[in-house]
Amino acid sequence: MEGPSEIIATDNGDAANIVSFTSTKRAAFNGLYLVIVREKPGQPGTINVKANYDGLQDSKISIGSERK
């Protein structure tokens, strides 16, 4: 992840997983992974999130952050 942001939560859909939601690291489950990001107050810019895994195509999303 790049830009004026921070990870505030992660999940993977596995009800048996006991890793805290506030952890920034988590294993995918059945190919699923969720990351919740928050912009840093007063720091507008572009937030870039990239996901990759061996054997799969990389994925990237850019989010504009303009709030002051």
Sequence and secondary structure as in RCSB ss.txt:
>XXXX:A:sequence
MEGPSEIIATDNGDAANIVSFTSTKRAAFNGLYLVIVREKPGQPGTINVKANYDGLQDSKISIGSERK
>XXXX:A:secstr
 BSSEEEEEEE S TT  S TT S    BTTB EEEEEE TT  EEEEEEE  TTS  EEEEEEE   
